[in-house]
Structures are given as structure tokens and as C-alpha cells.
Amino acid sequence: MSTAPSSDLEVVSPDTCTHLTGHDHVASLRTALRGLDEQVETLDRWGRLLADVLTGPSRGRLLAAGNGGSAAQAQHLTAELVGRYRADRPPFSAICLTAETSSLTAIANDYPADELFARQVEAHGRDGDVLVLLSTSGRSPNAVAAARRARECGITVLAMTGPAPNPLAAVADETVAVDSPWTATVQECHLVALHLLCAAFDAAVLADSPRISTRSHVEVVS
């Protein structure tokens, strides 16, 4: 069992142990977040891009997908846009491709596994839409296939992955890569990144000259 690292920069490798102690985990997260801090401007730009697409004349939509824990985070993202992140605002079109259980099981039953998300992207996506894909490894075949299909359909692909280079980052338009060997650390940083993306989106749509009506349609329950 490893002991507490001697410095913030010392991160225990999966090659030397099978799990992290509490101190190891915090040190790993602290180091990875320092790398994420260097990508905040990218996430701000993504938020503005989403605002342009979702509030534009075509009223585009966001699609999101991932596997396992990343599936839950994809659904978290779409819920923040259909519901709200912080400030009250109108809802926006956002579909989590991992939440349609009948579609998922039908596709898995009738088509190759790589089609799980790609077929839904082709069904729901339109030219100019945005697809966010999350993969801690960046090597999920169904995510890579979805990215390729999206690009064929004129959809912008934004990826959140673990360490780069990786196959998903290679086919995405842009990638926020978390440089950590630990899956849990990557997932935790992805959640922070999703919240930064939502904050940037809200800032763009609720700017001084708002693109949308800020009048609340319903009473917000706190």
C-alpha cells in the first residue's frame, strides 16, 4: 500500500499499485486539476459555441454520449441545459444518447456494437449541431465511430478524454484531455469541466445584451 505522496507533483501510477489511498487520490486530483486550469479558455470557447448553436436562427441542439460513468456525466450535461445550471433561463434542446434504452437495445440487437451512438447521431443530429463525447480512455470504439459519423453529418465534435493522444481526440474537432492515469481522477475532472462549460454557456446566453428573453416562464423553486 502506498503512503501519502511527498509532494503535489508525485502521483502514484497504476503500474505500481492497484488502488489509491485517500491522500494519493487527492494528490492525483490536485495535479490533474492544475492541467485542467490550462484548458479553461477552451471550455469558455465551447460554451460560447454552444450558445451560438442553440440560440441561433436554426435553434440547433446538443447531443452527448459516453460509456459507464461517462454516460452518467453525459446525461448530467444535457440535464443542465434542459433544466438549468445556476441562473433561470429558457430550456434548450439537449439529448443524451445513452438514456434512450429502447433505442440502445434495438441498435445493439440489430447492428454492430460500434453503431450504438453513431446511428443515433445520424438520426437526431443536423448540420451545425454539436456532439459532446466523454471517454476516460479516449479509445471507446462506439465513441470514435460516433465522432466520425457526426463529422460526416456536419456536426461539431467536442471530446473530453483522458491522456492524449488517443483515437477520439484524433477525430474530434477539439478535445479537453485530462492528463491522469487514474480513471476516477479523469471522471472527476470531466465533471468540473462540464460545469465550467455550463457556466460559460449561461454567461453567453445571459450576457448584457442577452440573446434570449430572461423573463422566467415558471417560478424557480430553490
URGICOR-V400726 format. One record per backbone hydrogen bond with DSSP energy under -0.5 kcal/mol. NH is the residue of the N-H (numbers start at 1). CO is the residue of the C=O. Records with the same first field share a line. If there is no record, write none. Layout:
NH = CO  CO
//
This chain:
10 = 7
11 = 9
16 = 13
17 = 13
25 = 21
26 = 22
27 = 23
28 = 24
29 = 25
30 = 26
31 = 27
32 = 28
33 = 29
34 = 30
35 = 31
36 = 32
37 = 33
38 = 34  35
39 = 36
40 = 37
43 = 39
44 = 40
45 = 41
46 = 42
47 = 43
48 = 44
49 = 45
50 = 46
51 = 47
52 = 48
53 = 49
54 = 50
55 = 51
56 = 52
59 = 56
60 = 53
62 = 93
63 = 130
64 = 95
65 = 132
67 = 134
70 = 67
71 = 68
72 = 68
73 = 69
74 = 70
75 = 71
76 = 72
77 = 73
78 = 74
79 = 75
80 = 76
81 = 77
82 = 78
83 = 79
92 = 81
95 = 62
97 = 64  95
99 = 96
101 = 99
104 = 100
105 = 101
106 = 102
107 = 103
108 = 104
109 = 105
110 = 106
111 = 107
115 = 112
116 = 113
118 = 114
119 = 115
121 = 117
122 = 118
123 = 119
124 = 120
125 = 121
128 = 154
129 = 126
130 = 61
131 = 156
132 = 63
133 = 131  158
134 = 65
135 = 160
143 = 140
144 = 140
145 = 141
146 = 142
147 = 143
148 = 144
149 = 145
150 = 146
151 = 147
152 = 148
153 = 149  150
154 = 151
155 = 150
156 = 129
158 = 131  156
159 = 174
160 = 133
161 = 176
162 = 135
163 = 180
168 = 138
170 = 166
171 = 167  168
172 = 168
173 = 157
174 = 157
176 = 159
177 = 175
178 = 161
179 = 177
180 = 178
183 = 181
186 = 182
187 = 183
188 = 184
189 = 185
190 = 186
191 = 187
192 = 188
193 = 189
194 = 190
195 = 191
196 = 192
197 = 193
198 = 194
199 = 195
200 = 196
201 = 197
202 = 198
203 = 199
204 = 200
205 = 201
206 = 202
207 = 204
210 = 207  208
211 = 205
212 = 205
222 = 220
//
